[in-house]
Amino acid sequence: MPYCPNCKYEYKDNIEECPDCGAKLVDKLEEETFENVKYVPFRTLPSRLYAEMLKEALENEGIPSIIKGDDVGITYGSYGTTSAVEVSIWVPEKNLERAEQIADQMLDHI
């Protein structure tokens, strides 16, 4: 089955082009590891709660992400909308533009 090299989705054999991004499908995906992907700072958010929500939205679009920074709420099992500690989210550099679009739609109020 063919795969989209950008979106990482698998398609039926008779599909030749990704209907989402237009890329030519390939027979096999290149294996990505953390070591060969350049992650860049993407957003600083007011709390881990927002970071987790954005991370989930990015992953739903096939964009991996890393949350850096923590707040005390994790220790106690509660999340809030603000934190005394900065929380940032990082994405692969190649996905930065698409990640910005997703974040702008989702977090336009912060």
Biopython code that builds the backbone (N, CA, C, O; Angstrom):
import numpy as np
from Bio.PDB.StructureBuilder import StructureBuilder

atoms = [
    (1, "MET", "N", (0.842, -1.183, 0.000)),
    (1, "MET", "CA", (0.000, 0.000, 0.000)),
    (1, "MET", "C", (0.889, 1.249, 0.000)),
    (1, "MET", "O", (1.927, 1.264, 0.662)),
    (2, "PRO", "N", (0.497, 2.285, -0.728)),
    (2, "PRO", "CA", (1.303, 3.507, -0.777)),
    (2, "PRO", "C", (1.053, 4.418, 0.436)),
    (2, "PRO", "O", (0.015, 4.351, 1.095)),
    (3, "TYR", "N", (2.032, 5.250, 0.690)),
    (3, "TYR", "CA", (1.985, 6.172, 1.825)),
    (3, "TYR", "C", (2.302, 7.584, 1.350)),
    (3, "TYR", "O", (3.011, 7.781, 0.362)),
    (4, "CYS", "N", (1.762, 8.561, 2.072)),
    (4, "CYS", "CA", (2.142, 9.946, 1.813)),
    (4, "CYS", "C", (3.416, 10.238, 2.608)),
    (4, "CYS", "O", (3.445, 10.022, 3.819)),
    (5, "PRO", "N", (4.469, 10.727, 1.946)),
    (5, "PRO", "CA", (5.717, 11.014, 2.665)),
    (5, "PRO", "C", (5.598, 12.203, 3.614)),
    (5, "PRO", "O", (6.416, 12.343, 4.523)),
    (6, "ASN", "N", (4.591, 13.066, 3.422)),
    (6, "ASN", "CA", (4.402, 14.224, 4.294)),
    (6, "ASN", "C", (3.446, 13.930, 5.437)),
    (6, "ASN", "O", (3.778, 14.132, 6.605)),
    (7, "CYS", "N", (2.258, 13.452, 5.093)),
    (7, "CYS", "CA", (1.203, 13.235, 6.090)),
    (7, "CYS", "C", (1.349, 11.908, 6.835)),
    (7, "CYS", "O", (0.813, 11.742, 7.930)),
    (8, "LYS", "N", (2.071, 10.976, 6.240)),
    (8, "LYS", "CA", (2.326, 9.641, 6.806)),
    (8, "LYS", "C", (1.096, 8.744, 6.783)),
    (8, "LYS", "O", (1.063, 7.734, 7.486)),
    (9, "TYR", "N", (0.081, 9.088, 5.989)),
    (9, "TYR", "CA", (-1.125, 8.259, 5.903)),
    (9, "TYR", "C", (-0.934, 7.174, 4.851)),
    (9, "TYR", "O", (-0.185, 7.339, 3.889)),
    (10, "GLU", "N", (-1.626, 6.067, 5.059)),
    (10, "GLU", "CA", (-1.591, 4.954, 4.126)),
    (10, "GLU", "C", (-2.844, 5.023, 3.243)),
    (10, "GLU", "O", (-3.933, 5.331, 3.726)),
    (11, "TYR", "N", (-2.679, 4.735, 1.946)),
    (11, "TYR", "CA", (-3.798, 4.814, 1.009)),
    (11, "TYR", "C", (-3.961, 3.505, 0.246)),
    (11, "TYR", "O", (-3.069, 2.656, 0.257)),
    (12, "LYS", "N", (-5.099, 3.348, -0.415)),
    (12, "LYS", "CA", (-5.363, 2.175, -1.248)),
    (12, "LYS", "C", (-4.411, 2.179, -2.432)),
    (12, "LYS", "O", (-3.906, 3.227, -2.835)),
    (13, "ASP", "N", (-4.173, 0.991, -2.986)),
    (13, "ASP", "CA", (-3.197, 0.835, -4.067)),
    (13, "ASP", "C", (-3.474, 1.695, -5.294)),
    (13, "ASP", "O", (-2.531, 2.080, -5.986)),
    (14, "ASN", "N", (-4.706, 2.002, -5.581)),
    (14, "ASN", "CA", (-5.010, 2.754, -6.807)),
    (14, "ASN", "C", (-4.836, 4.269, -6.648)),
    (14, "ASN", "O", (-5.018, 5.006, -7.617)),
    (15, "ILE", "N", (-4.492, 4.745, -5.460)),
    (15, "ILE", "CA", (-4.264, 6.174, -5.219)),
    (15, "ILE", "C", (-2.785, 6.471, -5.467)),
    (15, "ILE", "O", (-1.911, 5.753, -4.980)),
    (16, "GLU", "N", (-2.509, 7.539, -6.233)),
    (16, "GLU", "CA", (-1.121, 7.884, -6.553)),
    (16, "GLU", "C", (-0.671, 9.193, -5.931)),
    (16, "GLU", "O", (0.528, 9.445, -5.811)),
    (17, "GLU", "N", (-1.634, 10.037, -5.528)),
    (17, "GLU", "CA", (-1.320, 11.355, -4.984)),
    (17, "GLU", "C", (-2.111, 11.567, -3.702)),
    (17, "GLU", "O", (-3.275, 11.176, -3.619)),
    (18, "CYS", "N", (-1.495, 12.176, -2.712)),
    (18, "CYS", "CA", (-2.156, 12.432, -1.435)),
    (18, "CYS", "C", (-3.291, 13.441, -1.633)),
    (18, "CYS", "O", (-3.059, 14.541, -2.134)),
    (19, "PRO", "N", (-4.507, 13.077, -1.245)),
    (19, "PRO", "CA", (-5.613, 14.017, -1.404)),
    (19, "PRO", "C", (-5.534, 15.209, -0.446)),
    (19, "PRO", "O", (-6.204, 16.216, -0.669)),
    (20, "ASP", "N", (-4.728, 15.113, 0.615)),
    (20, "ASP", "CA", (-4.607, 16.210, 1.573)),
    (20, "ASP", "C", (-3.557, 17.239, 1.165)),
    (20, "ASP", "O", (-3.822, 18.441, 1.168)),
    (21, "CYS", "N", (-2.357, 16.758, 0.811)),
    (21, "CYS", "CA", (-1.273, 17.719, 0.536)),
    (21, "CYS", "C", (-0.792, 17.700, -0.914)),
    (21, "CYS", "O", (-0.006, 18.559, -1.312)),
    (22, "GLY", "N", (-1.253, 16.733, -1.708)),
    (22, "GLY", "CA", (-0.872, 16.684, -3.118)),
    (22, "GLY", "C", (0.445, 16.001, -3.420)),
    (22, "GLY", "O", (0.859, 15.955, -4.579)),
    (23, "ALA", "N", (1.115, 15.468, -2.410)),
    (23, "ALA", "CA", (2.411, 14.816, -2.626)),
    (23, "ALA", "C", (2.240, 13.492, -3.356)),
    (23, "ALA", "O", (1.216, 12.825, -3.211)),
    (24, "LYS", "N", (3.238, 13.115, -4.136)),
    (24, "LYS", "CA", (3.253, 11.816, -4.805)),
    (24, "LYS", "C", (3.488, 10.751, -3.732)),
    (24, "LYS", "O", (4.401, 10.875, -2.916)),
    (25, "LEU", "N", (2.657, 9.706, -3.741)),
    (25, "LEU", "CA", (2.764, 8.660, -2.728)),
    (25, "LEU", "C", (3.977, 7.775, -2.986)),
    (25, "LEU", "O", (4.429, 7.631, -4.122)),
    (26, "VAL", "N", (4.495, 7.187, -1.910)),
    (26, "VAL", "CA", (5.668, 6.310, -1.982)),
    (26, "VAL", "C", (5.307, 4.934, -1.440)),
    (26, "VAL", "O", (4.331, 4.784, -0.706)),
    (27, "ASP", "N", (6.104, 3.928, -1.808)),
    (27, "ASP", "CA", (5.836, 2.557, -1.370)),
    (27, "ASP", "C", (6.193, 2.328, 0.089)),
    (27, "ASP", "O", (5.597, 1.488, 0.762)),
    (28, "LYS", "N", (7.181, 3.089, 0.574)),
    (28, "LYS", "CA", (7.664, 2.880, 1.943)),
    (28, "LYS", "C", (8.040, 4.230, 2.541)),
    (28, "LYS", "O", (8.619, 5.082, 1.867)),
    (29, "LEU", "N", (7.705, 4.411, 3.805)),
    (29, "LEU", "CA", (8.077, 5.642, 4.498)),
    (29, "LEU", "C", (9.500, 5.542, 5.025)),
    (29, "LEU", "O", (9.935, 4.484, 5.482)),
    (30, "GLU", "N", (10.215, 6.654, 4.956)),
    (30, "GLU", "CA", (11.533, 6.696, 5.585)),
    (30, "GLU", "C", (11.337, 6.692, 7.087)),
    (30, "GLU", "O", (10.442, 7.353, 7.612)),
    (31, "GLU", "N", (12.168, 5.954, 7.761)),
    (31, "GLU", "CA", (12.064, 5.889, 9.211)),
    (31, "GLU", "C", (12.655, 7.152, 9.820)),
    (31, "GLU", "O", (13.800, 7.514, 9.551)),
    (32, "GLU", "N", (11.853, 7.814, 10.645)),
    (32, "GLU", "CA", (12.337, 9.006, 11.333)),
    (32, "GLU", "C", (12.664, 8.651, 12.769)),
    (32, "GLU", "O", (11.912, 7.941, 13.436)),
    (33, "THR", "N", (13.767, 9.141, 13.223)),
    (33, "THR", "CA", (14.116, 8.974, 14.625)),
    (33, "THR", "C", (14.334, 10.360, 15.206)),
    (33, "THR", "O", (14.527, 11.333, 14.477)),
    (34, "PHE", "N", (14.301, 10.430, 16.487)),
    (34, "PHE", "CA", (14.499, 11.711, 17.154)),
    (34, "PHE", "C", (15.850, 12.315, 16.786)),
    (34, "PHE", "O", (15.991, 13.534, 16.692)),
    (35, "GLU", "N", (16.841, 11.452, 16.578)),
    (35, "GLU", "CA", (18.194, 11.932, 16.319)),
    (35, "GLU", "C", (18.320, 12.635, 14.964)),
    (35, "GLU", "O", (19.132, 13.550, 14.823)),
    (36, "ASN", "N", (17.531, 12.222, 13.965)),
    (36, "ASN", "CA", (17.715, 12.828, 12.650)),
    (36, "ASN", "C", (16.618, 13.838, 12.290)),
    (36, "ASN", "O", (16.475, 14.209, 11.125)),
    (37, "VAL", "N", (15.855, 14.276, 13.274)),
    (37, "VAL", "CA", (14.825, 15.289, 13.060)),
    (37, "VAL", "C", (15.201, 16.527, 13.868)),
    (37, "VAL", "O", (15.455, 16.440, 15.070)),
    (38, "LYS", "N", (15.235, 17.669, 13.205)),
    (38, "LYS", "CA", (15.566, 18.911, 13.903)),
    (38, "LYS", "C", (14.290, 19.531, 14.467)),
    (38, "LYS", "O", (13.436, 20.006, 13.719)),
    (39, "TYR", "N", (14.172, 19.521, 15.791)),
    (39, "TYR", "CA", (13.034, 20.151, 16.462)),
    (39, "TYR", "C", (13.375, 21.605, 16.755)),
    (39, "TYR", "O", (14.501, 21.934, 17.129)),
    (40, "VAL", "N", (12.380, 22.469, 16.577)),
    (40, "VAL", "CA", (12.569, 23.900, 16.822)),
    (40, "VAL", "C", (11.490, 24.392, 17.780)),
    (40, "VAL", "O", (10.399, 23.823, 17.827)),
    (41, "PRO", "N", (11.785, 25.454, 18.553)),
    (41, "PRO", "CA", (10.761, 26.007, 19.438)),
    (41, "PRO", "C", (9.600, 26.535, 18.604)),
    (41, "PRO", "O", (9.804, 27.185, 17.578)),
    (42, "PHE", "N", (8.401, 26.254, 19.046)),
    (42, "PHE", "CA", (7.220, 26.583, 18.274)),
    (42, "PHE", "C", (6.333, 27.604, 18.992)),
    (42, "PHE", "O", (6.045, 28.668, 18.444)),
    (43, "ARG", "N", (5.909, 27.291, 20.188)),
    (43, "ARG", "CA", (5.033, 28.186, 20.945)),
    (43, "ARG", "C", (5.367, 28.121, 22.423)),
    (43, "ARG", "O", (5.748, 27.069, 22.937)),
    (44, "THR", "N", (5.221, 29.249, 23.105)),
    (44, "THR", "CA", (5.249, 29.283, 24.560)),
    (44, "THR", "C", (3.804, 29.467, 24.985)),
    (44, "THR", "O", (3.104, 30.346, 24.481)),
    (45, "LEU", "N", (3.368, 28.640, 25.906)),
    (45, "LEU", "CA", (1.964, 28.633, 26.311)),
    (45, "LEU", "C", (1.833, 28.915, 27.794)),
    (45, "LEU", "O", (2.771, 28.687, 28.557)),
    (46, "PRO", "N", (0.659, 29.417, 28.215)),
    (46, "PRO", "CA", (0.490, 29.790, 29.618)),
    (46, "PRO", "C", (0.420, 28.614, 30.583)),
    (46, "PRO", "O", (0.551, 28.805, 31.792)),
    (47, "SER", "N", (0.214, 27.392, 30.072)),
    (47, "SER", "CA", (0.174, 26.238, 30.978)),
    (47, "SER", "C", (0.346, 24.943, 30.207)),
    (47, "SER", "O", (0.263, 24.915, 28.979)),
    (48, "ARG", "N", (0.583, 23.893, 30.937)),
    (48, "ARG", "CA", (0.714, 22.569, 30.338)),
    (48, "ARG", "C", (-0.616, 22.120, 29.730)),
    (48, "ARG", "O", (-0.620, 21.384, 28.742)),
    (49, "LEU", "N", (-1.721, 22.539, 30.290)),
    (49, "LEU", "CA", (-3.028, 22.179, 29.754)),
    (49, "LEU", "C", (-3.135, 22.606, 28.283)),
    (49, "LEU", "O", (-3.531, 21.806, 27.435)),
    (50, "TYR", "N", (-2.788, 23.848, 27.983)),
    (50, "TYR", "CA", (-2.814, 24.317, 26.603)),
    (50, "TYR", "C", (-1.814, 23.544, 25.743)),
    (50, "TYR", "O", (-2.105, 23.212, 24.594)),
    (51, "ALA", "N", (-0.652, 23.264, 26.295)),
    (51, "ALA", "CA", (0.364, 22.520, 25.551)),
    (51, "ALA", "C", (-0.130, 21.120, 25.196)),
    (51, "ALA", "O", (0.081, 20.656, 24.075)),
    (52, "GLU", "N", (-0.778, 20.451, 26.131)),
    (52, "GLU", "CA", (-1.309, 19.106, 25.877)),
    (52, "GLU", "C", (-2.411, 19.143, 24.818)),
    (52, "GLU", "O", (-2.485, 18.259, 23.964)),
    (53, "MET", "N", (-3.260, 20.161, 24.875)),
    (53, "MET", "CA", (-4.331, 20.288, 23.882)),
    (53, "MET", "C", (-3.748, 20.510, 22.483)),
    (53, "MET", "O", (-4.203, 19.908, 21.511)),
    (54, "LEU", "N", (-2.743, 21.374, 22.393)),
    (54, "LEU", "CA", (-2.114, 21.643, 21.106)),
    (54, "LEU", "C", (-1.357, 20.419, 20.605)),
    (54, "LEU", "O", (-1.400, 20.103, 19.416)),
    (55, "LYS", "N", (-0.670, 19.737, 21.500)),
    (55, "LYS", "CA", (0.062, 18.523, 21.131)),
    (55, "LYS", "C", (-0.885, 17.497, 20.513)),
    (55, "LYS", "O", (-0.556, 16.882, 19.498)),
    (56, "GLU", "N", (-2.045, 17.313, 21.111)),
    (56, "GLU", "CA", (-3.016, 16.355, 20.586)),
    (56, "GLU", "C", (-3.509, 16.778, 19.195)),
    (56, "GLU", "O", (-3.629, 15.942, 18.300)),
    (57, "ALA", "N", (-3.791, 18.063, 19.017)),
    (57, "ALA", "CA", (-4.244, 18.552, 17.711)),
    (57, "ALA", "C", (-3.159, 18.355, 16.648)),
    (57, "ALA", "O", (-3.457, 17.973, 15.516)),
    (58, "LEU", "N", (-1.909, 18.614, 17.015)),
    (58, "LEU", "CA", (-0.808, 18.424, 16.075)),
    (58, "LEU", "C", (-0.654, 16.953, 15.711)),
    (58, "LEU", "O", (-0.478, 16.617, 14.539)),
    (59, "GLU", "N", (-0.720, 16.077, 16.706)),
    (59, "GLU", "CA", (-0.579, 14.646, 16.449)),
    (59, "GLU", "C", (-1.713, 14.133, 15.566)),
    (59, "GLU", "O", (-1.501, 13.235, 14.752)),
    (60, "ASN", "N", (-2.911, 14.690, 15.714)),
    (60, "ASN", "CA", (-4.032, 14.300, 14.849)),
    (60, "ASN", "C", (-3.763, 14.653, 13.394)),
    (60, "ASN", "O", (-4.361, 14.069, 12.490)),
    (61, "GLU", "N", (-2.870, 15.604, 13.164)),
    (61, "GLU", "CA", (-2.484, 16.016, 11.812)),
    (61, "GLU", "C", (-1.159, 15.382, 11.391)),
    (61, "GLU", "O", (-0.603, 15.728, 10.349)),
    (62, "GLY", "N", (-0.656, 14.449, 12.207)),
    (62, "GLY", "CA", (0.582, 13.752, 11.869)),
    (62, "GLY", "C", (1.845, 14.521, 12.190)),
    (62, "GLY", "O", (2.912, 14.211, 11.660)),
    (63, "ILE", "N", (1.741, 15.529, 13.058)),
    (63, "ILE", "CA", (2.909, 16.334, 13.420)),
    (63, "ILE", "C", (3.345, 15.968, 14.835)),
    (63, "ILE", "O", (2.607, 16.224, 15.787)),
    (64, "PRO", "N", (4.529, 15.376, 14.993)),
    (64, "PRO", "CA", (5.001, 15.067, 16.339)),
    (64, "PRO", "C", (5.411, 16.348, 17.059)),
    (64, "PRO", "O", (5.745, 17.347, 16.423)),
    (65, "SER", "N", (5.384, 16.311, 18.368)),
    (65, "SER", "CA", (5.795, 17.491, 19.129)),
    (65, "SER", "C", (6.351, 17.067, 20.483)),
    (65, "SER", "O", (6.121, 15.954, 20.957)),
    (66, "ILE", "N", (7.080, 17.983, 21.081)),
    (66, "ILE", "CA", (7.675, 17.761, 22.402)),
    (66, "ILE", "C", (7.276, 18.928, 23.291)),
    (66, "ILE", "O", (7.384, 20.086, 22.889)),
    (67, "ILE", "N", (6.822, 18.626, 24.486)),
    (67, "ILE", "CA", (6.501, 19.663, 25.459)),
    (67, "ILE", "C", (7.696, 19.803, 26.387)),
    (67, "ILE", "O", (8.179, 18.820, 26.950)),
    (68, "LYS", "N", (8.167, 21.038, 26.541)),
    (68, "LYS", "CA", (9.287, 21.304, 27.440)),
    (68, "LYS", "C", (8.813, 22.241, 28.533)),
    (68, "LYS", "O", (8.061, 23.184, 28.285)),
    (69, "GLY", "N", (9.261, 21.967, 29.736)),
    (69, "GLY", "CA", (8.853, 22.763, 30.881)),
    (69, "GLY", "C", (7.703, 22.070, 31.574)),
    (69, "GLY", "O", (6.928, 21.345, 30.950)),
    (70, "ASP", "N", (7.603, 22.287, 32.810)),
    (70, "ASP", "CA", (6.561, 21.642, 33.584)),
    (70, "ASP", "C", (6.049, 22.609, 34.614)),
    (70, "ASP", "O", (6.669, 23.631, 34.906)),
    (71, "ASP", "N", (4.918, 22.268, 35.152)),
    (71, "ASP", "CA", (4.449, 23.067, 36.258)),
    (71, "ASP", "C", (4.081, 22.162, 37.413)),
    (71, "ASP", "O", (4.021, 20.942, 37.260)),
    (72, "VAL", "N", (3.845, 22.730, 38.518)),
    (72, "VAL", "CA", (3.591, 21.964, 39.727)),
    (72, "VAL", "C", (2.278, 21.193, 39.638)),
    (72, "VAL", "O", (2.085, 20.214, 40.359)),
    (73, "GLY", "N", (1.377, 21.623, 38.763)),
    (73, "GLY", "CA", (0.093, 20.953, 38.623)),
    (73, "GLY", "C", (0.235, 19.500, 38.230)),
    (73, "GLY", "O", (-0.595, 18.676, 38.617)),
    (74, "ILE", "N", (1.254, 19.166, 37.478)),
    (74, "ILE", "CA", (1.452, 17.776, 37.070)),
    (74, "ILE", "C", (1.720, 16.910, 38.287)),
    (74, "ILE", "O", (1.200, 15.800, 38.400)),
    (75, "THR", "N", (2.523, 17.418, 39.182)),
    (75, "THR", "CA", (2.855, 16.669, 40.389)),
    (75, "THR", "C", (1.611, 16.313, 41.181)),
    (75, "THR", "O", (1.516, 15.226, 41.750)),
    (76, "TYR", "N", (0.672, 17.222, 41.215)),
    (76, "TYR", "CA", (-0.537, 17.002, 41.995)),
    (76, "TYR", "C", (-1.706, 16.482, 41.163)),
    (76, "TYR", "O", (-2.815, 16.322, 41.674)),
    (77, "GLY", "N", (-1.456, 16.219, 39.886)),
    (77, "GLY", "CA", (-2.490, 15.651, 39.038)),
    (77, "GLY", "C", (-3.580, 16.615, 38.615)),
    (77, "GLY", "O", (-4.671, 16.188, 38.239)),
    (78, "SER", "N", (-3.303, 17.902, 38.671)),
    (78, "SER", "CA", (-4.320, 18.860, 38.218)),
    (78, "SER", "C", (-3.698, 19.794, 37.192)),
    (78, "SER", "O", (-2.514, 20.126, 37.256)),
    (79, "TYR", "N", (-4.508, 20.196, 36.269)),
    (79, "TYR", "CA", (-4.065, 21.122, 35.247)),
    (79, "TYR", "C", (-4.881, 22.387, 35.354)),
    (79, "TYR", "O", (-6.076, 22.345, 35.647)),
    (80, "GLY", "N", (-4.244, 23.497, 35.121)),
    (80, "GLY", "CA", (-4.946, 24.773, 35.122)),
    (80, "GLY", "C", (-4.641, 25.513, 33.837)),
    (80, "GLY", "O", (-3.876, 25.031, 33.002)),
    (81, "THR", "N", (-5.231, 26.666, 33.678)),
    (81, "THR", "CA", (-5.013, 27.434, 32.460)),
    (81, "THR", "C", (-3.858, 28.417, 32.578)),
    (81, "THR", "O", (-3.501, 29.081, 31.606)),
    (82, "THR", "N", (-3.273, 28.510, 33.769)),
    (82, "THR", "CA", (-2.082, 29.342, 33.936)),
    (82, "THR", "C", (-1.062, 28.590, 34.777)),
    (82, "THR", "O", (-1.407, 27.680, 35.532)),
    (83, "SER", "N", (0.186, 28.982, 34.635)),
    (83, "SER", "CA", (1.264, 28.319, 35.364)),
    (83, "SER", "C", (2.346, 29.339, 35.673)),
    (83, "SER", "O", (2.544, 30.302, 34.932)),
    (84, "ALA", "N", (3.031, 29.117, 36.759)),
    (84, "ALA", "CA", (4.144, 29.999, 37.118)),
    (84, "ALA", "C", (5.399, 29.643, 36.320)),
    (84, "ALA", "O", (6.339, 30.434, 36.242)),
    (85, "VAL", "N", (5.405, 28.456, 35.733)),
    (85, "VAL", "CA", (6.562, 27.971, 34.983)),
    (85, "VAL", "C", (6.237, 27.985, 33.490)),
    (85, "VAL", "O", (5.161, 27.549, 33.079)),
    (86, "GLU", "N", (7.165, 28.484, 32.689)),
    (86, "GLU", "CA", (6.958, 28.544, 31.243)),
    (86, "GLU", "C", (6.871, 27.143, 30.646)),
    (86, "GLU", "O", (7.666, 26.266, 30.982)),
    (87, "VAL", "N", (5.915, 26.944, 29.773)),
    (87, "VAL", "CA", (5.736, 25.673, 29.073)),
    (87, "VAL", "C", (5.841, 25.960, 27.581)),
    (87, "VAL", "O", (5.138, 26.829, 27.066)),
    (88, "SER", "N", (6.706, 25.241, 26.891)),
    (88, "SER", "CA", (6.852, 25.466, 25.452)),
    (88, "SER", "C", (6.647, 24.158, 24.705)),
    (88, "SER", "O", (6.795, 23.069, 25.259)),
    (89, "ILE", "N", (6.307, 24.297, 23.450)),
    (89, "ILE", "CA", (6.115, 23.131, 22.607)),
    (89, "ILE", "C", (7.030, 23.275, 21.394)),
    (89, "ILE", "O", (7.149, 24.354, 20.813)),
    (90, "TRP", "N", (7.670, 22.173, 21.025)),
    (90, "TRP", "CA", (8.627, 22.144, 19.923)),
    (90, "TRP", "C", (8.107, 21.177, 18.869)),
    (90, "TRP", "O", (7.489, 20.164, 19.196)),
    (91, "VAL", "N", (8.362, 21.496, 17.595)),
    (91, "VAL", "CA", (7.944, 20.648, 16.484)),
    (91, "VAL", "C", (9.113, 20.481, 15.515)),
    (91, "VAL", "O", (10.058, 21.270, 15.542)),
    (92, "PRO", "N", (9.053, 19.459, 14.660)),
    (92, "PRO", "CA", (10.088, 19.347, 13.638)),
    (92, "PRO", "C", (10.068, 20.588, 12.748)),
    (92, "PRO", "O", (9.002, 21.087, 12.387)),
    (93, "GLU", "N", (11.236, 21.070, 12.404)),
    (93, "GLU", "CA", (11.352, 22.291, 11.611)),
    (93, "GLU", "C", (10.545, 22.210, 10.319)),
    (93, "GLU", "O", (9.950, 23.201, 9.895)),
    (94, "LYS", "N", (10.523, 21.036, 9.695)),
    (94, "LYS", "CA", (9.810, 20.886, 8.423)),
    (94, "LYS", "C", (8.293, 21.028, 8.581)),
    (94, "LYS", "O", (7.596, 21.258, 7.592)),
    (95, "ASN", "N", (7.771, 20.896, 9.803)),
    (95, "ASN", "CA", (6.332, 20.997, 10.054)),
    (95, "ASN", "C", (5.920, 22.330, 10.664)),
    (95, "ASN", "O", (4.755, 22.514, 11.017)),
    (96, "LEU", "N", (6.851, 23.253, 10.791)),
    (96, "LEU", "CA", (6.599, 24.496, 11.509)),
    (96, "LEU", "C", (5.446, 25.313, 10.902)),
    (96, "LEU", "O", (4.582, 25.801, 11.631)),
    (97, "GLU", "N", (5.434, 25.457, 9.601)),
    (97, "GLU", "CA", (4.395, 26.279, 8.964)),
    (97, "GLU", "C", (2.999, 25.687, 9.190)),
    (97, "GLU", "O", (2.068, 26.414, 9.534)),
    (98, "ARG", "N", (2.853, 24.389, 9.000)),
    (98, "ARG", "CA", (1.540, 23.749, 9.202)),
    (98, "ARG", "C", (1.148, 23.804, 10.679)),
    (98, "ARG", "O", (-0.024, 24.005, 10.997)),
    (99, "ALA", "N", (2.103, 23.631, 11.573)),
    (99, "ALA", "CA", (1.826, 23.701, 13.008)),
    (99, "ALA", "C", (1.317, 25.092, 13.380)),
    (99, "ALA", "O", (0.416, 25.221, 14.209)),
    (100, "GLU", "N", (1.882, 26.125, 12.777)),
    (100, "GLU", "CA", (1.431, 27.504, 13.030)),
    (100, "GLU", "C", (-0.028, 27.677, 12.623)),
    (100, "GLU", "O", (-0.801, 28.316, 13.336)),
    (101, "GLN", "N", (-0.400, 27.119, 11.492)),
    (101, "GLN", "CA", (-1.783, 27.222, 11.018)),
    (101, "GLN", "C", (-2.745, 26.561, 12.012)),
    (101, "GLN", "O", (-3.793, 27.116, 12.342)),
    (102, "ILE", "N", (-2.376, 25.386, 12.474)),
    (102, "ILE", "CA", (-3.217, 24.651, 13.419)),
    (102, "ILE", "C", (-3.351, 25.426, 14.723)),
    (102, "ILE", "O", (-4.450, 25.572, 15.257)),
    (103, "ALA", "N", (-2.230, 25.919, 15.232)),
    (103, "ALA", "CA", (-2.242, 26.662, 16.484)),
    (103, "ALA", "C", (-3.044, 27.953, 16.373)),
    (103, "ALA", "O", (-3.773, 28.315, 17.297)),
    (104, "ASP", "N", (-2.912, 28.647, 15.246)),
    (104, "ASP", "CA", (-3.655, 29.892, 15.060)),
    (104, "ASP", "C", (-5.168, 29.652, 15.079)),
    (104, "ASP", "O", (-5.921, 30.444, 15.644)),
    (105, "GLN", "N", (-5.598, 28.568, 14.465)),
    (105, "GLN", "CA", (-7.029, 28.232, 14.461)),
    (105, "GLN", "C", (-7.521, 27.856, 15.858)),
    (105, "GLN", "O", (-8.641, 28.186, 16.248)),
    (106, "MET", "N", (-6.680, 27.175, 16.585)),
    (106, "MET", "CA", (-7.082, 26.614, 17.864)),
    (106, "MET", "C", (-6.910, 27.585, 19.036)),
    (106, "MET", "O", (-7.739, 27.626, 19.945)),
    (107, "LEU", "N", (-5.836, 28.358, 19.005)),
    (107, "LEU", "CA", (-5.478, 29.180, 20.162)),
    (107, "LEU", "C", (-5.452, 30.677, 19.836)),
    (107, "LEU", "O", (-4.611, 31.408, 20.360)),
    (108, "ASP", "N", (-6.345, 31.128, 18.996)),
    (108, "ASP", "CA", (-6.325, 32.526, 18.599)),
    (108, "ASP", "C", (-6.604, 33.491, 19.749)),
    (108, "ASP", "O", (-6.348, 34.690, 19.631)),
    (109, "HIS", "N", (-7.122, 32.975, 20.849)),
    (109, "HIS", "CA", (-7.444, 33.829, 22.008)),
    (109, "HIS", "C", (-6.288, 33.989, 22.984)),
    (109, "HIS", "O", (-6.404, 34.769, 23.930)),
    (110, "ILE", "N", (-5.159, 33.269, 22.792)),
    (110, "ILE", "CA", (-4.024, 33.430, 23.703)),
    (110, "ILE", "C", (-2.833, 34.009, 22.989)),
    (110, "ILE", "O", (-1.785, 34.214, 23.601)),
]
sb = StructureBuilder()
sb.init_structure("model")
sb.init_model(0)
sb.init_chain("A")
sb.init_seg("    ")
for serial, (resi, resn, name, xyz) in enumerate(atoms, 1):
    if name == "N":
        sb.init_residue(resn, " ", resi, " ")
    sb.init_atom(name, np.array(xyz, "f"), 0.0, 1.0, " ", f" {name:<3s}", serial, name[0])
structure = sb.get_structure()
